[in-house]
């Protein structure tokens, strides 16, 4: 059992013992006998009590500042400071430490004033040891609540610091998908401050395709709390651009404290860009290897065999074949160089208008025997020079594979655009092959045109497919484009 000291002894500063269950209590009373009795009975009542004592409230203030205390028990009627004045002085630096007013001068007026000034508990002194049992019980209850509140406060402070300094966005949405809370990281990651998003529906900031998938996953997790979906979607920023987000969700509607759907989201825009660049680089390497190991073999073989025949016969036609083969080799090597220098990389995007890009491509390609009809036009983000290259290659492909006059139509769909011609079309079993490097049905061509088209499309984060057009020709559809809202004058 710990011993107690009174105010007449210059004792050293005492802090908590190594026992985490010890409760350090400071008792303040100007009557030495009552001070000693209170301390002694409290230590008898609770083995975990470590009782300190002071007879002068002024000195007790210094004691409180120098000692790690769990509770203070104070008399009211004291000569230098009364109990409430002592409380006021303590509360200047210690706003939550339990303070129990234990006084023989009880009245409703004092009790009311004590409560209004923030006393933790109020107890009148009586005769008999039973009062100390009650006091000990009041101290234990007050200290337990104090420690719980302090632990919660520390936990909240740690959580606040983690959330504030995290680059991930932590959000809580209700059953409609409306933000109840969102962490400060939303300003850096999504471009909005907290007040702009609270009460807003998260799904309203997504393009239609992404919204439908996100809503399906969200409502499935609402129905089944065991589901913890991980989804990717685009989130519109204040300038009309898009942030690619990866979000992990958890249904915590049954949690009394959370009562919502918790979403932890991070910006993966740059990650997706790097993944796409790596995918394109690997594709280019495969194409280069194919050209070097396969496509060059034919013209090299033709040149070598033609030289043998020329030496045997002296006929110039074999030299002509050598010349043609060398030209073919030179053309293929130029394509390999183009692949190695990353000419299909998407480096700079800006707002473009479909009509402008298609018209510009039409002017740079020999389109004899073709007519162009632009059905409609919308604005969207793209690399203008690369997108122009897409339409140049599509135009060449349509014209070069048609023996008669053709009509070419370009327009938009709900989430993309199309390029359709009235030429001979592409057989269904060849539609995947035409995008492969070196594939061509014209021996004099390199077969890189449509492969480059696909690389540029993929580089933008879009998808391209081929199907039969309404007139039997080829219809190229590019999906995944997010169009900008139309501007009306």
C-alpha positions in Angstrom: 0.0 0.0 0.0 1.4 3.4 -0.9 2.0 6.0 1.9 0.7 9.5 1.8 2.3 12.8 2.6 0.9 16.1 3.9 1.7 19.6 2.9 4.1 20.2 5.8 6.7 17.8 4.4 8.9 18.7 1.4 8.4 15.4 -0.5 9.8 14.7 -4.0 7.5 14.7 -7.0 5.6 11.5 -7.3 4.3 10.1 -10.6 2.5 6.9 -11.5 4.1 3.7 -10.3 5.1 1.0 -12.8 1.8 -0.7 -12.2 -0.6 0.6 -14.9 -3.6 -0.1 -12.7 -2.4 2.3 -9.9 -4.7 5.4 -9.5 -2.9 8.5 -8.2 -5.2 10.8 -6.2 -4.4 14.2 -4.7 -6.4 15.1 -1.6 -6.5 18.8 -0.6 -7.9 19.9 2.8 -6.7 22.6 5.2 -7.6 20.4 8.2 -4.6 18.1 8.8 -6.6 15.5 10.7 -9.3 15.2 8.1 -6.6 15.2 5.4 -4.9 12.3 7.1 -8.2 10.4 7.7 -9.3 10.8 4.1 -6.0 9.6 2.7 -5.8 6.6 5.1 -9.4 5.4 4.5 -9.0 5.8 0.7 -5.9 3.6 0.7 -7.7 1.0 2.8 -10.7 1.0 0.5 -8.7 0.5 -2.7 -5.3 -1.2 -2.9 -4.7 0.5 -6.3 -4.9 4.0 -4.8 -1.7 6.0 -4.4 -2.8 9.0 -2.3 -1.0 12.3 -2.1 -2.1 15.1 0.2 -1.8 18.9 0.4 -3.2 21.2 3.0 -2.6 24.4 1.0 -4.5 24.8 -2.2 -1.9 27.2 -3.6 0.8 24.6 -3.2 -1.5 22.0 -4.5 -1.7 23.9 -7.8 2.1 23.4 -8.3 1.7 19.7 -7.2 -0.9 19.2 -9.9 1.4 20.7 -12.5 4.3 18.6 -11.5 2.6 15.2 -11.0 0.8 12.8 -13.2 -2.6 12.6 -11.4 -5.7 10.6 -12.1 -8.0 12.5 -9.8 -8.3 15.4 -7.3 -10.4 15.4 -4.1 -10.8 18.9 -2.6 -12.4 20.5 0.4 -14.5 23.6 -0.2 -13.9 26.0 2.7 -10.2 26.7 2.8 -8.4 30.0 3.8 -6.3 30.9 0.8 -8.6 29.6 -2.0 -11.9 27.9 -1.6 -12.6 24.7 -3.5 -14.2 26.3 -6.5 -11.4 28.9 -6.8 -8.9 26.1 -6.6 -10.9 24.2 -9.3 -10.8 27.3 -11.6 -7.1 27.5 -11.2 -6.7 23.8 -12.1 -9.0 24.0 -15.1 -6.7 26.6 -16.8 -4.2 23.9 -17.6 -6.1 20.7 -16.9 -9.5 20.8 -18.4 -10.6 17.2 -18.0 -8.9 15.7 -14.9 -11.6 14.4 -12.5 -12.2 16.9 -9.7 -14.4 15.8 -6.7 -15.6 18.4 -4.3 -15.6 16.7 -0.8 -16.9 19.3 1.6 -18.6 19.6 5.0 -20.1 22.9 4.0 -22.9 21.6 1.7 -25.6 23.6 0.2 -27.7 23.6 -2.9 -26.1 26.9 -3.9 -22.6 25.5 -3.6 -23.5 22.3 -5.4 -25.1 24.2 -8.3 -22.1 26.6 -8.6 -19.7 23.6 -8.5 -21.6 21.8 -11.3 -21.7 24.9 -13.4 -17.9 25.4 -13.1 -17.1 21.9 -14.2 -16.7 19.9 -11.1 -16.8 16.1 -11.8 -18.6 15.1 -8.7 -19.9 16.6 -5.5 -20.0 14.8 -2.1 -20.9 16.1 1.4 -18.7 15.0 4.3 -20.5 12.9 6.9 -19.5 11.0 10.0 -18.5 7.3 9.8 -16.1 5.3 7.6 -19.0 4.5 5.1 -18.5 7.9 3.5 -15.0 6.9 2.3 -16.3 3.8 0.6 -18.7 6.1 -1.3 -15.9 8.5 -2.1 -13.6 5.7 -3.3 -16.4 4.5 -5.5 -17.0 7.9 -7.0 -13.2 8.3 -7.6 -13.0 5.0 -9.4 -16.0 5.8 -11.6 -14.7 9.3 -12.5 -11.2 8.0 -13.3 -12.5 5.2 -15.5 -14.6 7.7 -17.5 -11.6 10.1 -17.6 -9.2 7.4 -18.9 -11.8 6.2 -21.5 -12.3 9.8 -22.7 -8.6 10.4 -22.9 -8.1 7.2 -24.8 -10.8 8.1 -27.2 -9.4 11.6 -27.6 -5.9 10.2 -28.4 -7.4 7.7 -30.8 -9.3 10.5 -32.6 -6.2 12.7 -32.7 -4.2 9.8 -34.3 -7.0 9.1 -36.7 -7.2 12.8 -37.6 -3.5 13.0 -38.2 -3.5 9.8 -40.3 -6.4 11.0 -42.4 -5.1 14.5 -42.8 -1.6 13.4 -43.9 -2.7 10.4 -46.1 -2.7 10.8 -49.8 -5.6 8.3 -50.0 -9.1 9.6 -49.8 -11.3 8.1 -47.1 -15.0 8.6 -47.5 -18.3 7.5 -45.9 -21.4 7.4 -48.1 -25.0 6.7 -47.2 -27.3 4.1 -48.9 -27.8 6.5 -51.8 -24.1 7.0 -52.4 -24.1 10.5 -50.9 -21.0 11.6 -49.0 -21.5 11.9 -45.3 -17.8 12.4 -44.7 -14.7 12.7 -46.9 -11.1 13.3 -45.8 -9.1 16.4 -46.6 -7.0 14.5 -49.2 -10.0 14.9 -51.6 -8.7 18.4 -52.4 -5.4 17.2 -53.7 -6.6 13.9 -55.2 -10.0 14.9 -56.7 -9.8 18.7 -56.9 -12.6 19.5 -54.5 -12.6 20.7 -50.8 -14.6 18.7 -48.3 -17.5 21.1 -48.1 -18.1 20.9 -51.9 -18.5 17.1 -51.8 -20.4 16.5 -48.5 -24.0 15.7 -49.4 -23.1 15.1 -53.1 -23.8 11.8 -54.8 -20.5 10.1 -55.7 -22.0 8.5 -58.8 -22.9 11.8 -60.3 -19.2 12.5 -60.9 -18.6 9.4 -63.0 -19.2 8.8 -66.8 -22.2 6.6 -67.6 -20.3 3.3 -68.1 -18.2 3.7 -65.0 -21.3 4.8 -63.0 -23.3 1.7 -63.9 -20.5 -0.7 -62.9 -19.8 1.2 -59.6 -23.5 1.3 -58.7 -23.9 -2.5 -59.4 -21.0 -3.2 -57.1 -22.2 -0.8 -54.4 -25.7 -2.0 -54.2 -24.5 -5.6 -54.2 -22.4 -4.8 -51.2 -25.3 -3.1 -49.5 -27.3 -6.3 -49.9 -24.4 -8.5 -48.8 -22.1 -6.9 -46.2 -19.5 -9.7 -46.8 -18.7 -8.3 -50.2 -15.8 -5.8 -50.2 -15.7 -4.6 -53.8 -12.6 -3.1 -55.5 -13.4 -1.1 -58.5 -11.8 1.4 -60.9 -13.6 4.4 -62.3 -13.1 7.9 -63.6 -14.0 10.9 -61.3 -14.7 14.2 -63.0 -12.6 17.1 -61.6 -13.7 20.8 -61.5 -12.1 21.5 -64.9 -13.9 18.7 -66.7 -10.9 16.4 -66.7 -10.9 12.9 -65.3 -9.0 11.2 -62.4 -8.7 7.5 -62.6 -9.5 6.1 -59.1 -9.2 2.7 -57.5 -11.7 2.4 -54.6 -12.1 -0.3 -52.0 -15.5 -0.5 -50.2 -16.8 -1.9 -46.9 -20.3 -2.0 -45.7 -20.3 -0.7 -42.1 -24.0 0.3 -41.8 -24.3 -2.0 -38.8 -21.4 -0.2 -37.0 -23.0 2.3 -34.5 -20.1 4.7 -34.9 -19.7 4.6 -38.7 -23.3 3.8 -40.0 -22.3 4.0 -43.6 -20.4 2.6 -46.5 -16.6 3.2 -46.1 -14.6 3.9 -49.3 -10.8 4.1 -49.4 -9.8 5.6 -52.8 -6.5 6.4 -54.4 -5.5 8.2 -57.6 -4.1 5.6 -60.1 -4.1 7.9 -63.2 -0.3 7.8 -63.5 -0.2 4.1 -62.7 -2.6 3.3 -65.5 -0.7 5.6 -67.8 2.6 3.7 -67.0 0.8 0.4 -67.4 -0.4 1.4 -70.8 3.0 2.7 -71.8 4.5 -0.6 -70.7 1.9 -2.6 -72.6 2.6 -0.5 -75.8 6.3 -0.9 -75.3 6.0 -4.7 -75.0 3.8 -4.7 -78.1 6.4 -2.7 -80.0 9.1 -5.1 -79.0 7.1 -8.1 -80.2 6.4 -6.3 -83.5 10.1 -5.5 -83.9 11.1 -9.1 -83.2 8.5 -10.3 -85.7 9.8 -7.9 -88.4 13.4 -8.8 -87.7 12.8 -12.6 -87.5 10.1 -13.1 -90.0 9.1 -10.2 -92.3 12.6 -9.5 -93.4 13.3 -13.1 -94.3 11.1 -13.0 -97.4 12.8 -9.9 -99.2 16.2 -11.0 -98.0 15.6 -14.5 -99.5 14.2 -13.0 -102.7 17.3 -10.7 -103.1 19.7 -13.6 -102.5 18.0 -16.0 -104.8 17.6 -13.4 -107.5 21.3 -12.6 -107.4 22.1 -16.3 -108.0 19.8 -16.3 -111.0 21.3 -13.1 -112.3 24.8 -14.5 -112.1 23.7 -17.7 -113.9 21.6 -16.0 -116.6 22.7 -12.3 -116.8 19.0 -11.3 -117.2 18.2 -7.8 -115.8 14.8 -8.9 -114.6 16.5 -10.6 -111.7 18.3 -7.4 -110.7 14.9 -5.7 -110.8 13.7 -8.2 -108.3 16.8 -7.5 -106.1 16.0 -3.8 -106.3 12.4 -4.4 -105.3 13.5 -6.6 -102.4 16.0 -4.0 -101.2 13.3 -1.3 -101.3 11.0 -3.6 -99.3 13.8 -4.2 -96.7 14.4 -0.4 -96.5 10.7 0.2 -95.9 10.5 -2.5 -93.2 13.5 -1.1 -91.4 12.0 2.4 -91.4 8.9 0.9 -89.7 11.1 -0.8 -87.2 12.8 2.5 -86.5 9.4 4.1 -86.1 8.4 1.5 -83.6 11.7 1.8 -81.6 11.4 5.6 -81.4 7.9 5.3 -79.8 6.1 7.4 -82.4 2.7 6.2 -81.2 3.1 7.3 -77.6 0.4 9.7 -76.3 2.3 12.6 -75.0 0.0 15.7 -75.0 -3.7 15.7 -75.0 -6.1 18.6 -75.5 -9.7 19.3 -76.4 -10.2 18.3 -80.0 -13.3 18.4 -82.3 -13.9 15.2 -84.3 -14.9 17.1 -87.5 -11.6 19.1 -87.4 -9.4 16.1 -87.0 -11.1 14.0 -89.7 -11.1 17.0 -92.2 -7.4 17.5 -91.6 -6.6 13.8 -92.2 -8.7 13.9 -95.4 -6.5 16.7 -96.8 -3.3 14.8 -96.3 -4.3 11.4 -97.9 -4.8 10.6 -101.5 -8.5 9.8 -101.4 -9.2 9.6 -105.1 -12.4 7.6 -105.7 -13.8 8.3 -102.2 -16.4 10.6 -100.7 -16.4 11.6 -97.0 -19.5 12.3 -94.9 -19.2 13.5 -91.3 -22.4 12.5 -89.7 -21.9 14.5 -86.5 -19.1 15.9 -84.3 -18.3 16.2 -80.6 -15.4 17.5 -78.5 -13.2 15.3 -76.3 -9.7 15.0 -75.0 -7.0 13.4 -77.3 -3.6 13.8 -78.7 -4.4 15.7 -81.9 -1.4 14.6 -84.0 -1.8 10.9 -83.0 -5.6 10.9 -83.6 -5.0 12.5 -87.0 -2.7 9.6 -87.7 -5.5 7.1 -86.8 -7.8 8.6 -89.4 -5.0 8.9 -92.0 -4.3 5.2 -91.7 -8.0 4.3 -91.7 -8.6 6.4 -94.8 -5.6 4.8 -96.7 -6.8 1.4 -95.7 -10.3 2.0 -97.0 -9.1 3.6 -100.3 -6.3 1.1 -101.0 -8.5 -2.0 -100.5 -11.4 -0.7 -102.7 -11.5 -1.2 -106.5 -14.5 1.2 -107.0 -15.7 4.5 -105.6 -16.6 4.3 -101.9 -18.4 6.4 -99.4 -16.7 6.9 -96.0 -18.8 8.0 -93.0 -17.6 9.2 -89.7 -19.7 9.9 -86.6 -20.2 9.4 -82.8 -21.9 6.8 -80.6 -22.9 7.1 -77.0 -19.4 6.5 -75.7 -17.1 6.7 -78.8 -16.9 7.1 -82.5 -17.1 5.1 -85.7 -15.4 5.0 -89.2 -17.4 3.1 -91.8 -16.8 2.6 -95.5 -18.7 0.9 -98.3 -15.7 -1.1 -99.5 -15.3 -4.9 -99.7 -15.2 -5.2 -95.9 -13.1 -7.5 -93.7 -14.1 -11.2 -93.2 -15.1 -11.9 -89.6 -12.3 -14.5 -89.1 -9.7 -11.9 -90.1 -10.8 -9.0 -87.9 -8.5 -9.7 -85.1 -5.5 -10.4 -87.4 -5.7 -7.1 -89.3 -4.4 -5.3 -86.2 -1.3 -7.5 -86.0 2.0 -6.0 -87.1 2.8 -6.9 -90.7 -0.6 -8.3 -91.6 -1.6 -7.3 -95.1 -3.5 -8.7 -98.1 -1.4 -6.4 -100.4 2.1 -7.8 -100.8 3.5 -4.3 -101.6 2.3 -3.0 -98.3 4.0 -3.2 -94.9 0.9 -4.2 -92.8 1.7 -1.7 -90.1 -1.1 0.8 -90.7 -3.9 -0.8 -88.7 -1.5 -2.0 -86.0 -0.4 1.6 -85.4 -4.1 2.6 -85.3 -4.7 0.1 -82.5 -1.6 1.2 -80.5 -2.7 4.9 -80.7 -6.3 4.0 -79.6 -5.0 1.8 -76.7 -2.6 4.6 -75.8 -5.6 6.9 -75.2 -7.2 4.3 -73.0 -9.9 3.4 -75.6 -10.8 0.2 -77.4 -11.2 -0.5 -81.1 -13.3 -3.2 -82.7 -14.3 -4.1 -86.3 -17.7 -5.2 -87.5 -19.6 -5.3 -90.8 -21.0 -1.9 -91.9 -24.6 -1.4 -93.0 -23.5 -1.5 -96.7 -21.3 -4.6 -96.2 -18.0 -2.6 -95.8 -15.8 -2.3 -92.7 -16.9 -0.4 -89.6 -14.3 0.5 -87.1 -15.7 1.5 -83.6 -13.6 3.2 -81.0 -15.2 3.0 -77.5 -14.4 4.5 -74.1 -14.2 8.2 -75.2 -15.7 10.6 -72.7 -17.3 13.5 -74.7 -17.4 17.0 -73.3 -20.8 18.6 -72.7 -22.2 20.4 -75.7 -22.0 24.2 -75.5 -25.1 26.1 -76.7 -25.1 29.7 -77.6 
